[in-house]
Amino acid sequence: MSSPRARHIEPRGLRRETAAAYIGVSPSKFDEWVSDGRMPKPKRVDGCVVWDRYALDLAFDSLPSDGQVVGWTKRAS
């Protein structure tokens, strides 16, 4: 039997590879989407680069569905 302390905690901040896997794409495709604004930029805290899981959810929800026609344009940097 596992102790109550052994519960799994979902991290809010995700490293690049984990953020890409969370979205379901390769790290290089994730980098492309971050660069063109489809995914959010990371947070940098004390040299640690992480993506906010909630911000990734919002960005992913904003992506068009298959067959959906959307006037998507690159966000300004």
PQR file with spaces between the fields and no chain letter, atoms N, CA, C, O and H, PARSE charges and radii, in Angstrom:
ATOM       1  N    MET     1       0.847   -1.182    0.000 -0.4000 1.5000
ATOM       2  CA   MET     1       0.000    0.000    0.000 -0.0000 2.0000
ATOM       3  C    MET     1       0.891    1.242    0.000  0.5500 1.7000
ATOM       4  O    MET     1       1.861    1.313    0.755 -0.5500 1.4000
ATOM       5  N    SER     2       0.563    2.219   -0.844 -0.4000 1.5000
ATOM       6  CA   SER     2       1.368    3.436   -0.919 -0.0000 2.0000
ATOM       7  C    SER     2       0.892    4.446    0.114  0.5500 1.7000
ATOM       8  O    SER     2      -0.279    4.472    0.491 -0.5500 1.4000
ATOM       9  H    SER     2      -0.225    2.162   -1.457  0.4000 1.0000
ATOM      10  N    SER     3       1.808    5.259    0.552 -0.4000 1.5000
ATOM      11  CA   SER     3       1.471    6.275    1.541 -0.0000 2.0000
ATOM      12  C    SER     3       0.789    7.458    0.858  0.5500 1.7000
ATOM      13  O    SER     3       0.932    7.637   -0.351 -0.5500 1.4000
ATOM      14  H    SER     3       2.760    5.238    0.245  0.4000 1.0000
ATOM      15  N    PRO     4       0.050    8.264    1.615 -0.5600 1.5000
ATOM      16  CA   PRO     4      -0.590    9.450    1.029  0.2800 2.0000
ATOM      17  C    PRO     4       0.422   10.405    0.403  0.5500 1.7000
ATOM      18  O    PRO     4       0.087   11.136   -0.530 -0.5500 1.4000
ATOM      19  N    ARG     5       1.629   10.405    0.896 -0.4000 1.5000
ATOM      20  CA   ARG     5       2.663   11.286    0.357 -0.0000 2.0000
ATOM      21  C    ARG     5       3.150   10.830   -1.010  0.5500 1.7000
ATOM      22  O    ARG     5       3.776   11.613   -1.724 -0.5500 1.4000
ATOM      23  H    ARG     5       1.901    9.811    1.653  0.4000 1.0000
ATOM      24  N    ALA     6       2.885    9.600   -1.391 -0.4000 1.5000
ATOM      25  CA   ALA     6       3.365    9.063   -2.657 -0.0000 2.0000
ATOM      26  C    ALA     6       2.459    9.430   -3.831  0.5500 1.7000
ATOM      27  O    ALA     6       2.662    8.939   -4.941 -0.5500 1.4000
ATOM      28  H    ALA     6       2.377    8.964   -0.811  0.4000 1.0000
ATOM      29  N    ARG     7       1.470   10.279   -3.602 -0.4000 1.5000
ATOM      30  CA   ARG     7       0.571   10.704   -4.683 -0.0000 2.0000
ATOM      31  C    ARG     7       1.350   11.364   -5.807  0.5500 1.7000
ATOM      32  O    ARG     7       2.371   12.016   -5.585 -0.5500 1.4000
ATOM      33  H    ARG     7       1.304   10.678   -2.700  0.4000 1.0000
ATOM      34  N    HIS     8       0.844   11.180   -7.018 -0.4000 1.5000
ATOM      35  CA   HIS     8       1.457   11.806   -8.180 -0.0000 2.0000
ATOM      36  C    HIS     8       0.999   13.258   -8.279  0.5500 1.7000
ATOM      37  O    HIS     8      -0.195   13.544   -8.185 -0.5500 1.4000
ATOM      38  H    HIS     8       0.015   10.651   -7.199  0.4000 1.0000
ATOM      39  N    ILE     9       1.928   14.156   -8.464 -0.4000 1.5000
ATOM      40  CA   ILE     9       1.615   15.574   -8.612 -0.0000 2.0000
ATOM      41  C    ILE     9       1.968   15.985  -10.036  0.5500 1.7000
ATOM      42  O    ILE     9       3.101   15.804  -10.480 -0.5500 1.4000
ATOM      43  H    ILE     9       2.898   13.924   -8.540  0.4000 1.0000
ATOM      44  N    GLU    10       0.991   16.540  -10.747 -0.4000 1.5000
ATOM      45  CA   GLU    10       1.232   17.036  -12.098 -0.0000 2.0000
ATOM      46  C    GLU    10       1.969   18.368  -12.002  0.5500 1.7000
ATOM      47  O    GLU    10       1.474   19.293  -11.358 -0.5500 1.4000
ATOM      48  H    GLU    10       0.070   16.687  -10.386  0.4000 1.0000
ATOM      49  N    PRO    11       3.143   18.486  -12.629 -0.5600 1.5000
ATOM      50  CA   PRO    11       3.860   19.768  -12.570  0.2800 2.0000
ATOM      51  C    PRO    11       3.151   20.837  -13.384  0.5500 1.7000
ATOM      52  O    PRO    11       2.570   20.545  -14.429 -0.5500 1.4000
ATOM      53  N    ARG    12       3.194   22.057  -12.915 -0.4000 1.5000
ATOM      54  CA   ARG    12       2.628   23.174  -13.674 -0.0000 2.0000
ATOM      55  C    ARG    12       3.625   23.658  -14.710  0.5500 1.7000
ATOM      56  O    ARG    12       3.239   24.000  -15.828 -0.5500 1.4000
ATOM      57  H    ARG    12       3.666   22.295  -12.065  0.4000 1.0000
ATOM      58  N    GLY    13       4.902   23.693  -14.355 -0.4000 1.5000
ATOM      59  CA   GLY    13       5.953   24.113  -15.275 -0.0000 2.0000
ATOM      60  C    GLY    13       6.565   22.908  -15.968  0.5500 1.7000
ATOM      61  O    GLY    13       6.946   21.933  -15.321 -0.5500 1.4000
ATOM      62  H    GLY    13       5.215   23.415  -13.447  0.4000 1.0000
ATOM      63  N    LEU    14       6.657   22.986  -17.296 -0.4000 1.5000
ATOM      64  CA   LEU    14       7.196   21.870  -18.076 -0.0000 2.0000
ATOM      65  C    LEU    14       8.438   22.299  -18.833  0.5500 1.7000
ATOM      66  O    LEU    14       8.465   23.374  -19.431 -0.5500 1.4000
ATOM      67  H    LEU    14       6.348   23.778  -17.821  0.4000 1.0000
ATOM      68  N    ARG    15       9.469   21.463  -18.809 -0.4000 1.5000
ATOM      69  CA   ARG    15      10.662   21.705  -19.620 -0.0000 2.0000
ATOM      70  C    ARG    15      10.307   21.508  -21.083  0.5500 1.7000
ATOM      71  O    ARG    15       9.258   20.947  -21.400 -0.5500 1.4000
ATOM      72  H    ARG    15       9.447   20.590  -18.322  0.4000 1.0000
ATOM      73  N    ARG    16      11.170   21.961  -21.972 -0.4000 1.5000
ATOM      74  CA   ARG    16      10.902   21.980  -23.407 -0.0000 2.0000
ATOM      75  C    ARG    16      10.450   20.627  -23.948  0.5500 1.7000
ATOM      76  O    ARG    16       9.409   20.546  -24.601 -0.5500 1.4000
ATOM      77  H    ARG    16      12.023   22.416  -21.715  0.4000 1.0000
ATOM      78  N    GLU    17      11.205   19.574  -23.693 -0.4000 1.5000
ATOM      79  CA   GLU    17      10.877   18.253  -24.230 -0.0000 2.0000
ATOM      80  C    GLU    17       9.533   17.754  -23.694  0.5500 1.7000
ATOM      81  O    GLU    17       8.747   17.154  -24.428 -0.5500 1.4000
ATOM      82  H    GLU    17      12.051   19.640  -23.163  0.4000 1.0000
ATOM      83  N    THR    18       9.282   18.005  -22.421 -0.4000 1.5000
ATOM      84  CA   THR    18       8.030   17.580  -21.803 -0.0000 2.0000
ATOM      85  C    THR    18       6.858   18.403  -22.322  0.5500 1.7000
ATOM      86  O    THR    18       5.768   17.874  -22.538 -0.5500 1.4000
ATOM      87  H    THR    18       9.920   18.492  -21.825  0.4000 1.0000
ATOM      88  N    ALA    19       7.085   19.702  -22.522 -0.4000 1.5000
ATOM      89  CA   ALA    19       6.034   20.566  -23.072 -0.0000 2.0000
ATOM      90  C    ALA    19       5.666   20.116  -24.483  0.5500 1.7000
ATOM      91  O    ALA    19       4.487   20.068  -24.835 -0.5500 1.4000
ATOM      92  H    ALA    19       7.970   20.132  -22.346  0.4000 1.0000
ATOM      93  N    ALA    20       6.667   19.789  -25.286 -0.4000 1.5000
ATOM      94  CA   ALA    20       6.410   19.308  -26.647 -0.0000 2.0000
ATOM      95  C    ALA    20       5.617   18.003  -26.603  0.5500 1.7000
ATOM      96  O    ALA    20       4.647   17.837  -27.343 -0.5500 1.4000
ATOM      97  H    ALA    20       7.625   19.828  -25.000  0.4000 1.0000
ATOM      98  N    ALA    21       6.028   17.084  -25.742 -0.4000 1.5000
ATOM      99  CA   ALA    21       5.320   15.807  -25.614 -0.0000 2.0000
ATOM     100  C    ALA    21       3.895   16.030  -25.114  0.5500 1.7000
ATOM     101  O    ALA    21       2.973   15.340  -25.550 -0.5500 1.4000
ATOM     102  H    ALA    21       6.816   17.218  -25.141  0.4000 1.0000
ATOM     103  N    TYR    22       3.708   16.974  -24.217 -0.4000 1.5000
ATOM     104  CA   TYR    22       2.369   17.289  -23.688 -0.0000 2.0000
ATOM     105  C    TYR    22       1.446   17.742  -24.816  0.5500 1.7000
ATOM     106  O    TYR    22       0.272   17.373  -24.848 -0.5500 1.4000
ATOM     107  H    TYR    22       4.457   17.535  -23.864  0.4000 1.0000
ATOM     108  N    ILE    23       1.979   18.546  -25.744 -0.4000 1.5000
ATOM     109  CA   ILE    23       1.202   19.032  -26.882 -0.0000 2.0000
ATOM     110  C    ILE    23       1.059   17.942  -27.944  0.5500 1.7000
ATOM     111  O    ILE    23       0.101   17.942  -28.716 -0.5500 1.4000
ATOM     112  H    ILE    23       2.933   18.845  -25.718  0.4000 1.0000
ATOM     113  N    GLY    24       2.017   17.015  -27.979 -0.4000 1.5000
ATOM     114  CA   GLY    24       1.935   15.909  -28.930 -0.0000 2.0000
ATOM     115  C    GLY    24       2.764   16.083  -30.178  0.5500 1.7000
ATOM     116  O    GLY    24       2.474   15.478  -31.211 -0.5500 1.4000
ATOM     117  H    GLY    24       2.796   17.014  -27.351  0.4000 1.0000
ATOM     118  N    VAL    25       3.812   16.918  -30.092 -0.4000 1.5000
ATOM     119  CA   VAL    25       4.681   17.147  -31.239 -0.0000 2.0000
ATOM     120  C    VAL    25       6.140   16.976  -30.831  0.5500 1.7000
ATOM     121  O    VAL    25       6.461   16.887  -29.646 -0.5500 1.4000
ATOM     122  H    VAL    25       4.047   17.409  -29.253  0.4000 1.0000
ATOM     123  N    SER    26       7.009   16.933  -31.825 -0.4000 1.5000
ATOM     124  CA   SER    26       8.450   16.824  -31.550 -0.0000 2.0000
ATOM     125  C    SER    26       8.960   18.139  -30.968  0.5500 1.7000
ATOM     126  O    SER    26       8.337   19.183  -31.159 -0.5500 1.4000
ATOM     127  H    SER    26       6.748   17.005  -32.787  0.4000 1.0000
ATOM     128  N    PRO    27      10.098   18.095  -30.254 -0.5600 1.5000
ATOM     129  CA   PRO    27      10.671   19.348  -29.744  0.2800 2.0000
ATOM     130  C    PRO    27      10.961   20.369  -30.842  0.5500 1.7000
ATOM     131  O    PRO    27      10.779   21.567  -30.624 -0.5500 1.4000
ATOM     132  N    SER    28      11.407   19.922  -32.016 -0.4000 1.5000
ATOM     133  CA   SER    28      11.693   20.881  -33.090 -0.0000 2.0000
ATOM     134  C    SER    28      10.405   21.529  -33.618  0.5500 1.7000
ATOM     135  O    SER    28      10.401   22.724  -33.913 -0.5500 1.4000
ATOM     136  H    SER    28      11.555   18.948  -32.193  0.4000 1.0000
ATOM     137  N    LYS    29       9.327   20.769  -33.741 -0.4000 1.5000
ATOM     138  CA   LYS    29       8.043   21.341  -34.167 -0.0000 2.0000
ATOM     139  C    LYS    29       7.517   22.289  -33.093  0.5500 1.7000
ATOM     140  O    LYS    29       6.971   23.346  -33.409 -0.5500 1.4000
ATOM     141  H    LYS    29       9.331   19.798  -33.502  0.4000 1.0000
ATOM     142  N    PHE    30       7.680   21.914  -31.827 -0.4000 1.5000
ATOM     143  CA   PHE    30       7.276   22.786  -30.722 -0.0000 2.0000
ATOM     144  C    PHE    30       8.027   24.112  -30.791  0.5500 1.7000
ATOM     145  O    PHE    30       7.431   25.175  -30.615 -0.5500 1.4000
ATOM     146  H    PHE    30       8.123   21.055  -31.570  0.4000 1.0000
ATOM     147  N    ASP    31       9.343   24.053  -31.047 -0.4000 1.5000
ATOM     148  CA   ASP    31      10.154   25.273  -31.179 -0.0000 2.0000
ATOM     149  C    ASP    31       9.605   26.164  -32.295  0.5500 1.7000
ATOM     150  O    ASP    31       9.535   27.384  -32.145 -0.5500 1.4000
ATOM     151  H    ASP    31       9.827   23.189  -31.189  0.4000 1.0000
ATOM     152  N    GLU    32       9.219   25.550  -33.406 -0.4000 1.5000
ATOM     153  CA   GLU    32       8.652   26.288  -34.541 -0.0000 2.0000
ATOM     154  C    GLU    32       7.370   26.993  -34.115  0.5500 1.7000
ATOM     155  O    GLU    32       7.169   28.168  -34.421 -0.5500 1.4000
ATOM     156  H    GLU    32       9.276   24.559  -33.528  0.4000 1.0000
ATOM     157  N    TRP    33       6.508   26.274  -33.411 -0.4000 1.5000
ATOM     158  CA   TRP    33       5.236   26.846  -32.973 -0.0000 2.0000
ATOM     159  C    TRP    33       5.432   27.952  -31.939  0.5500 1.7000
ATOM     160  O    TRP    33       4.666   28.915  -31.914 -0.5500 1.4000
ATOM     161  H    TRP    33       6.671   25.320  -33.163  0.4000 1.0000
ATOM     162  N    VAL    34       6.452   27.824  -31.084 -0.4000 1.5000
ATOM     163  CA   VAL    34       6.757   28.893  -30.123 -0.0000 2.0000
ATOM     164  C    VAL    34       7.271   30.110  -30.892  0.5500 1.7000
ATOM     165  O    VAL    34       6.881   31.243  -30.609 -0.5500 1.4000
ATOM     166  H    VAL    34       7.074   27.041  -31.104  0.4000 1.0000
ATOM     167  N    SER    35       8.142   29.869  -31.859 -0.4000 1.5000
ATOM     168  CA   SER    35       8.729   30.946  -32.648 -0.0000 2.0000
ATOM     169  C    SER    35       7.678   31.725  -33.429  0.5500 1.7000
ATOM     170  O    SER    35       7.760   32.949  -33.523 -0.5500 1.4000
ATOM     171  H    SER    35       8.459   28.949  -32.089  0.4000 1.0000
ATOM     172  N    ASP    36       6.681   31.023  -33.997 -0.4000 1.5000
ATOM     173  CA   ASP    36       5.686   31.727  -34.808 -0.0000 2.0000
ATOM     174  C    ASP    36       4.455   32.169  -34.007  0.5500 1.7000
ATOM     175  O    ASP    36       3.525   32.752  -34.567 -0.5500 1.4000
ATOM     176  H    ASP    36       6.615   30.028  -33.921  0.4000 1.0000
ATOM     177  N    GLY    37       4.451   31.893  -32.702 -0.4000 1.5000
ATOM     178  CA   GLY    37       3.388   32.410  -31.834 -0.0000 2.0000
ATOM     179  C    GLY    37       2.220   31.473  -31.594  0.5500 1.7000
ATOM     180  O    GLY    37       1.295   31.820  -30.860 -0.5500 1.4000
ATOM     181  H    GLY    37       5.206   31.420  -32.247  0.4000 1.0000
ATOM     182  N    ARG    38       2.245   30.278  -32.205 -0.4000 1.5000
ATOM     183  CA   ARG    38       1.128   29.358  -31.959 -0.0000 2.0000
ATOM     184  C    ARG    38       1.176   28.782  -30.545  0.5500 1.7000
ATOM     185  O    ARG    38       0.142   28.412  -29.988 -0.5500 1.4000
ATOM     186  H    ARG    38       2.997   29.997  -32.801  0.4000 1.0000
ATOM     187  N    MET    39       2.361   28.708  -29.972 -0.4000 1.5000
ATOM     188  CA   MET    39       2.537   28.282  -28.586 -0.0000 2.0000
ATOM     189  C    MET    39       3.191   29.437  -27.826  0.5500 1.7000
ATOM     190  O    MET    39       3.910   30.242  -28.419 -0.5500 1.4000
ATOM     191  H    MET    39       3.200   29.010  -30.425  0.4000 1.0000
ATOM     192  N    PRO    40       2.943   29.521  -26.519 -0.5600 1.5000
ATOM     193  CA   PRO    40       3.483   30.643  -25.735  0.2800 2.0000
ATOM     194  C    PRO    40       4.988   30.540  -25.535  0.5500 1.7000
ATOM     195  O    PRO    40       5.581   29.467  -25.639 -0.5500 1.4000
ATOM     196  N    LYS    41       5.575   31.672  -25.249 -0.4000 1.5000
ATOM     197  CA   LYS    41       6.994   31.713  -24.891 -0.0000 2.0000
ATOM     198  C    LYS    41       7.139   31.147  -23.477  0.5500 1.7000
ATOM     199  O    LYS    41       6.179   31.152  -22.706 -0.5500 1.4000
ATOM     200  H    LYS    41       5.092   32.544  -25.164  0.4000 1.0000
ATOM     201  N    PRO    42       8.332   30.659  -23.136 -0.5600 1.5000
ATOM     202  CA   PRO    42       8.532   30.096  -21.803  0.2800 2.0000
ATOM     203  C    PRO    42       8.704   31.167  -20.738  0.5500 1.7000
ATOM     204  O    PRO    42       8.884   32.348  -21.037 -0.5500 1.4000
ATOM     205  N    LYS    43       8.645   30.729  -19.503 -0.4000 1.5000
ATOM     206  CA   LYS    43       8.992   31.568  -18.355 -0.0000 2.0000
ATOM     207  C    LYS    43      10.429   31.218  -17.998  0.5500 1.7000
ATOM     208  O    LYS    43      10.832   30.059  -18.088 -0.5500 1.4000
ATOM     209  H    LYS    43       8.498   29.770  -19.260  0.4000 1.0000
ATOM     210  N    ARG    44      11.196   32.212  -17.595 -0.4000 1.5000
ATOM     211  CA   ARG    44      12.590   31.992  -17.205 -0.0000 2.0000
ATOM     212  C    ARG    44      12.753   32.462  -15.765  0.5500 1.7000
ATOM     213  O    ARG    44      12.580   33.641  -15.456 -0.5500 1.4000
ATOM     214  H    ARG    44      10.869   33.154  -17.521  0.4000 1.0000
ATOM     215  N    VAL    45      13.085   31.527  -14.900 -0.4000 1.5000
ATOM     216  CA   VAL    45      13.252   31.835  -13.484 -0.0000 2.0000
ATOM     217  C    VAL    45      14.579   31.252  -13.027  0.5500 1.7000
ATOM     218  O    VAL    45      14.781   30.038  -13.058 -0.5500 1.4000
ATOM     219  H    VAL    45      13.225   30.569  -15.151  0.4000 1.0000
ATOM     220  N    ASP    46      15.479   32.129  -12.602 -0.4000 1.5000
ATOM     221  CA   ASP    46      16.808   31.711  -12.147 -0.0000 2.0000
ATOM     222  C    ASP    46      17.498   30.791  -13.150  0.5500 1.7000
ATOM     223  O    ASP    46      18.124   29.804  -12.763 -0.5500 1.4000
ATOM     224  H    ASP    46      15.315   33.115  -12.577  0.4000 1.0000
ATOM     225  N    GLY    47      17.386   31.111  -14.426 -0.4000 1.5000
ATOM     226  CA   GLY    47      18.038   30.323  -15.461 -0.0000 2.0000
ATOM     227  C    GLY    47      17.288   29.063  -15.861  0.5500 1.7000
ATOM     228  O    GLY    47      17.730   28.337  -16.751 -0.5500 1.4000
ATOM     229  H    GLY    47      16.877   31.912  -14.740  0.4000 1.0000
ATOM     230  N    CYS    48      16.172   28.796  -15.221 -0.4000 1.5000
ATOM     231  CA   CYS    48      15.365   27.619  -15.537 -0.0000 2.0000
ATOM     232  C    CYS    48      14.271   28.038  -16.523  0.5500 1.7000
ATOM     233  O    CYS    48      13.512   28.971  -16.259 -0.5500 1.4000
ATOM     234  H    CYS    48      15.813   29.386  -14.497  0.4000 1.0000
ATOM     235  N    VAL    49      14.199   27.341  -17.656 -0.4000 1.5000
ATOM     236  CA   VAL    49      13.232   27.663  -18.699 -0.0000 2.0000
ATOM     237  C    VAL    49      12.097   26.645  -18.642  0.5500 1.7000
ATOM     238  O    VAL    49      12.313   25.448  -18.834 -0.5500 1.4000
ATOM     239  H    VAL    49      14.816   26.583  -17.869  0.4000 1.0000
ATOM     240  N    VAL    50      10.878   27.136  -18.376 -0.4000 1.5000
ATOM     241  CA   VAL    50       9.711   26.255  -18.274 -0.0000 2.0000
ATOM     242  C    VAL    50       8.503   26.878  -18.962  0.5500 1.7000
ATOM     243  O    VAL    50       8.367   28.099  -19.040 -0.5500 1.4000
ATOM     244  H    VAL    50      10.702   28.108  -18.220  0.4000 1.0000
ATOM     245  N    TRP    51       7.635   26.012  -19.456 -0.4000 1.5000
ATOM     246  CA   TRP    51       6.369   26.434  -20.051 -0.0000 2.0000
ATOM     247  C    TRP    51       5.257   26.163  -19.054  0.5500 1.7000
ATOM     248  O    TRP    51       5.222   25.109  -18.419 -0.5500 1.4000
ATOM     249  H    TRP    51       7.745   25.020  -19.393  0.4000 1.0000
ATOM     250  N    ASP    52       4.354   27.117  -18.923 -0.4000 1.5000
ATOM     251  CA   ASP    52       3.208   26.991  -18.043 -0.0000 2.0000
ATOM     252  C    ASP    52       2.192   26.053  -18.707  0.5500 1.7000
ATOM     253  O    ASP    52       1.718   26.328  -19.809 -0.5500 1.4000
ATOM     254  H    ASP    52       4.383   27.973  -19.439  0.4000 1.0000
ATOM     255  N    ARG    53       1.867   24.966  -18.044 -0.4000 1.5000
ATOM     256  CA   ARG    53       0.940   23.973  -18.593 -0.0000 2.0000
ATOM     257  C    ARG    53      -0.419   24.586  -18.922  0.5500 1.7000
ATOM     258  O    ARG    53      -1.041   24.219  -19.919 -0.5500 1.4000
ATOM     259  H    ARG    53       2.252   24.743  -17.149  0.4000 1.0000
ATOM     260  N    TYR    54      -0.885   25.520  -18.086 -0.4000 1.5000
ATOM     261  CA   TYR    54      -2.175   26.161  -18.339 -0.0000 2.0000
ATOM     262  C    TYR    54      -2.116   27.031  -19.598  0.5500 1.7000
ATOM     263  O    TYR    54      -3.069   27.059  -20.377 -0.5500 1.4000
ATOM     264  H    TYR    54      -0.380   25.818  -17.275  0.4000 1.0000
ATOM     265  N    ALA    55      -0.999   27.739  -19.799 -0.4000 1.5000
ATOM     266  CA   ALA    55      -0.835   28.555  -21.007 -0.0000 2.0000
ATOM     267  C    ALA    55      -0.773   27.661  -22.246  0.5500 1.7000
ATOM     268  O    ALA    55      -1.284   28.027  -23.304 -0.5500 1.4000
ATOM     269  H    ALA    55      -0.225   27.716  -19.167  0.4000 1.0000
ATOM     270  N    LEU    56      -0.144   26.485  -22.114 -0.4000 1.5000
ATOM     271  CA   LEU    56      -0.112   25.535  -23.228 -0.0000 2.0000
ATOM     272  C    LEU    56      -1.521   25.054  -23.555  0.5500 1.7000
ATOM     273  O    LEU    56      -1.879   24.923  -24.726 -0.5500 1.4000
ATOM     274  H    LEU    56       0.271   26.187  -21.255  0.4000 1.0000
ATOM     275  N    ASP    57      -2.317   24.791  -22.527 -0.4000 1.5000
ATOM     276  CA   ASP    57      -3.707   24.361  -22.747 -0.0000 2.0000
ATOM     277  C    ASP    57      -4.481   25.428  -23.523  0.5500 1.7000
ATOM     278  O    ASP    57      -5.195   25.106  -24.473 -0.5500 1.4000
ATOM     279  H    ASP    57      -2.026   24.897  -21.576  0.4000 1.0000
ATOM     280  N    LEU    58      -4.345   26.681  -23.128 -0.4000 1.5000
ATOM     281  CA   LEU    58      -5.061   27.768  -23.805 -0.0000 2.0000
ATOM     282  C    LEU    58      -4.610   27.894  -25.259  0.5500 1.7000
ATOM     283  O    LEU    58      -5.438   28.054  -26.155 -0.5500 1.4000
ATOM     284  H    LEU    58      -3.765   26.943  -22.357  0.4000 1.0000
ATOM     285  N    ALA    59      -3.304   27.822  -25.491 -0.4000 1.5000
ATOM     286  CA   ALA    59      -2.783   27.935  -26.851 -0.0000 2.0000
ATOM     287  C    ALA    59      -3.256   26.751  -27.696  0.5500 1.7000
ATOM     288  O    ALA    59      -3.636   26.926  -28.854 -0.5500 1.4000
ATOM     289  H    ALA    59      -2.631   27.692  -24.763  0.4000 1.0000
ATOM     290  N    PHE    60      -3.234   25.564  -27.127 -0.4000 1.5000
ATOM     291  CA   PHE    60      -3.670   24.380  -27.873 -0.0000 2.0000
ATOM     292  C    PHE    60      -5.159   24.475  -28.209  0.5500 1.7000
ATOM     293  O    PHE    60      -5.574   24.125  -29.314 -0.5500 1.4000
ATOM     294  H    PHE    60      -2.926   25.422  -26.186  0.4000 1.0000
ATOM     295  N    ASP    61      -5.952   24.947  -27.260 -0.4000 1.5000
ATOM     296  CA   ASP    61      -7.390   25.123  -27.500 -0.0000 2.0000
ATOM     297  C    ASP    61      -7.657   26.122  -28.622  0.5500 1.7000
ATOM     298  O    ASP    61      -8.684   26.041  -29.295 -0.5500 1.4000
ATOM     299  H    ASP    61      -5.615   25.232  -26.363  0.4000 1.0000
ATOM     300  N    SER    62      -6.737   27.064  -28.827 -0.4000 1.5000
ATOM     301  CA   SER    62      -6.896   28.086  -29.866 -0.0000 2.0000
ATOM     302  C    SER    62      -6.506   27.600  -31.254  0.5500 1.7000
ATOM     303  O    SER    62      -6.821   28.262  -32.243 -0.5500 1.4000
ATOM     304  H    SER    62      -5.902   27.130  -28.281  0.4000 1.0000
ATOM     305  N    LEU    63      -5.827   26.455  -31.353 -0.4000 1.5000
ATOM     306  CA   LEU    63      -5.448   25.924  -32.660 -0.0000 2.0000
ATOM     307  C    LEU    63      -6.695   25.478  -33.409  0.5500 1.7000
ATOM     308  O    LEU    63      -7.644   24.990  -32.795 -0.5500 1.4000
ATOM     309  H    LEU    63      -5.571   25.917  -30.550  0.4000 1.0000
ATOM     310  N    PRO    64      -6.706   25.641  -34.734 -0.5600 1.5000
ATOM     311  CA   PRO    64      -7.886   25.228  -35.497  0.2800 2.0000
ATOM     312  C    PRO    64      -8.047   23.713  -35.510  0.5500 1.7000
ATOM     313  O    PRO    64      -7.064   22.973  -35.466 -0.5500 1.4000
ATOM     314  N    SER    65      -9.275   23.268  -35.569 -0.4000 1.5000
ATOM     315  CA   SER    65      -9.575   21.844  -35.714 -0.0000 2.0000
ATOM     316  C    SER    65      -9.403   21.456  -37.169  0.5500 1.7000
ATOM     317  O    SER    65      -9.390   22.321  -38.045 -0.5500 1.4000
ATOM     318  H    SER    65     -10.074   23.869  -35.604  0.4000 1.0000
ATOM     319  N    ASP    66      -9.271   20.174  -37.436 -0.4000 1.5000
ATOM     320  CA   ASP    66      -9.115   19.671  -38.791 -0.0000 2.0000
ATOM     321  C    ASP    66     -10.290   20.126  -39.651  0.5500 1.7000
ATOM     322  O    ASP    66     -11.448   19.911  -39.293 -0.5500 1.4000
ATOM     323  H    ASP    66      -9.281   19.471  -36.725  0.4000 1.0000
ATOM     324  N    GLY    67      -9.996   20.744  -40.766 -0.4000 1.5000
ATOM     325  CA   GLY    67     -11.029   21.211  -41.672 -0.0000 2.0000
ATOM     326  C    GLY    67     -11.575   22.590  -41.354  0.5500 1.7000
ATOM     327  O    GLY    67     -12.333   23.156  -42.142 -0.5500 1.4000
ATOM     328  H    GLY    67      -9.056   20.919  -41.057  0.4000 1.0000
ATOM     329  N    GLN    68     -11.202   23.131  -40.220 -0.4000 1.5000
ATOM     330  CA   GLN    68     -11.671   24.455  -39.822 -0.0000 2.0000
ATOM     331  C    GLN    68     -10.855   25.514  -40.556  0.5500 1.7000
ATOM     332  O    GLN    68      -9.625   25.471  -40.530 -0.5500 1.4000
ATOM     333  H    GLN    68     -10.587   22.671  -39.580  0.4000 1.0000
ATOM     334  N    VAL    69     -11.510   26.447  -41.199 -0.4000 1.5000
ATOM     335  CA   VAL    69     -10.830   27.520  -41.906 -0.0000 2.0000
ATOM     336  C    VAL    69     -10.697   28.693  -40.948  0.5500 1.7000
ATOM     337  O    VAL    69     -11.685   29.230  -40.448 -0.5500 1.4000
ATOM     338  H    VAL    69     -12.510   26.481  -41.220  0.4000 1.0000
ATOM     339  N    VAL    70      -9.438   29.077  -40.705 -0.4000 1.5000
ATOM     340  CA   VAL    70      -9.165   30.158  -39.763 -0.0000 2.0000
ATOM     341  C    VAL    70      -8.135   31.082  -40.388  0.5500 1.7000
ATOM     342  O    VAL    70      -7.196   30.624  -41.039 -0.5500 1.4000
ATOM     343  H    VAL    70      -8.635   28.641  -41.112  0.4000 1.0000
ATOM     344  N    GLY    71      -8.306   32.351  -40.196 -0.4000 1.5000
ATOM     345  CA   GLY    71      -7.319   33.320  -40.693 -0.0000 2.0000
ATOM     346  C    GLY    71      -6.181   33.469  -39.711  0.5500 1.7000
ATOM     347  O    GLY    71      -6.009   34.532  -39.116 -0.5500 1.4000
ATOM     348  H    GLY    71      -9.069   32.723  -39.668  0.4000 1.0000
ATOM     349  N    TRP    72      -5.389   32.401  -39.530 -0.4000 1.5000
ATOM     350  CA   TRP    72      -4.280   32.425  -38.578 -0.0000 2.0000
ATOM     351  C    TRP    72      -3.132   33.236  -39.141  0.5500 1.7000
ATOM     352  O    TRP    72      -2.765   33.073  -40.305 -0.5500 1.4000
ATOM     353  H    TRP    72      -5.529   31.536  -40.013  0.4000 1.0000
ATOM     354  N    THR    73      -2.564   34.108  -38.324 -0.4000 1.5000
ATOM     355  CA   THR    73      -1.380   34.863  -38.723 -0.0000 2.0000
ATOM     356  C    THR    73      -0.373   34.844  -37.593  0.5500 1.7000
ATOM     357  O    THR    73      -0.714   34.644  -36.427 -0.5500 1.4000
ATOM     358  H    THR    73      -2.863   34.240  -37.379  0.4000 1.0000
ATOM     359  N    LYS    74       0.869   35.055  -37.965 -0.4000 1.5000
ATOM     360  CA   LYS    74       1.955   35.064  -36.981 -0.0000 2.0000
ATOM     361  C    LYS    74       1.760   36.214  -36.006  0.5500 1.7000
ATOM     362  O    LYS    74       1.460   37.340  -36.404 -0.5500 1.4000
ATOM     363  H    LYS    74       1.147   35.217  -38.912  0.4000 1.0000
ATOM     364  N    ARG    75       1.933   35.915  -34.723 -0.4000 1.5000
ATOM     365  CA   ARG    75       1.832   36.945  -33.698 -0.0000 2.0000
ATOM     366  C    ARG    75       3.094   37.805  -33.725  0.5500 1.7000
ATOM     367  O    ARG    75       4.175   37.328  -34.069 -0.5500 1.4000
ATOM     368  H    ARG    75       2.176   35.000  -34.399  0.4000 1.0000
ATOM     369  N    ALA    76       2.946   39.065  -33.361 -0.4000 1.5000
ATOM     370  CA   ALA    76       4.098   39.960  -33.275 -0.0000 2.0000
ATOM     371  C    ALA    76       4.961   39.551  -32.104  0.5500 1.7000
ATOM     372  O    ALA    76       4.446   39.177  -31.051 -0.5500 1.4000
ATOM     373  H    ALA    76       2.068   39.453  -33.081  0.4000 1.0000
ATOM     374  N    SER    77       6.270   39.618  -32.277 -0.4000 1.5000
ATOM     375  CA   SER    77       7.205   39.236  -31.197 -0.0000 2.0000
ATOM     376  C    SER    77       7.464   40.388  -30.284  0.5500 1.7000
ATOM     377  O    SER    77       8.221   40.255  -29.322 -0.5500 1.4000
ATOM     378  H    SER    77       6.689   39.921  -33.133  0.4000 1.0000
